[in-house]
Amino acid sequence: TSHQVKLLAFFNDK
Amino acid sequence: LEARLEQAAMLKRVVDAIKDLVQDCNFDCNDSGIALQAMDNSHVALVSMMLKSESFSPFRCDRNIALGINLTSLTKVLRAAQGDDILTLKAEDAPDVVNLTFESPESDRLSEYDIKLMDIDQEHLGIPDTEYAATITLPSSEFSRITRDLSALSESVAIECTKEGVKFTCTGDIGNGSVSLRQHTNVENDAKSVDISLTEPVALTFSLKYLVNFCKAAGLSDRVRLCLSNEVPLLVEYGLSNNSYLRFYLAPKIGD
């Protein structure tokens, strides 16, 4: 099984 | 702001392609063009649109403005434009509305609409410049077909790219399926070629429901570019004329 990662784990809040 | 588009079809297609993913968006206007960045509600996918000033003629933007627009409202108004109408967007300084006019190229018909603007407090993400390990350019219709076919079987797709080619694999309750593509040059029609550029093999898993959604942009471009590196979001790019683009980013699914 795999789980969905959120984009905020990769992209910084500006 | 005053921005005139030769063909309303371009904006109609762009909005059509993103309206199911994002709802309220700021259209950030400055002298380089009109940009939009918005995440979907689940914070898994991101839309990044850039319509360069060169895509408009003329284009004038004296002061940076953010036009907060509800895409459902914009869709309602754009439905009133024919694809080959000349579309002009106008907004004042500190505007309450954005004004759209549609001119028929072959008659004296002119229609004019105002859409009320909204204050949108949008998170803006910094997307790092990435040297992707694998870049695959393929016909956008082929990518649509793969995502549609595999989504009938499963919620997720594994994308594996090696020097042999790219393989899309899914596993579902009724069984499993895969589609493999090799690098291939179509001498008669370059738009049908599959180009793969690889610095190291990649294998990533993504939710198909988002990919199916991205493929609504297929009408904008014959070609689509997929950029992958292990453990980073996938970039799906539809190039438009004048270096304008519609990009989608999708966070991967990761094993426990």
Interface residues (C-beta under 8 A of the other chain):
Chain A: T1 S2 H3 Q4 V5 K6 L7 L8 A9 F10 F11 N12 D13 K14
Chain B: M39 S42 H43 V44 A45 L46 E123 H124 L125 G126 I127 P128 S156 T205 S207 V232 P233 Y249 A251 P252 K253 I254 G255 D256
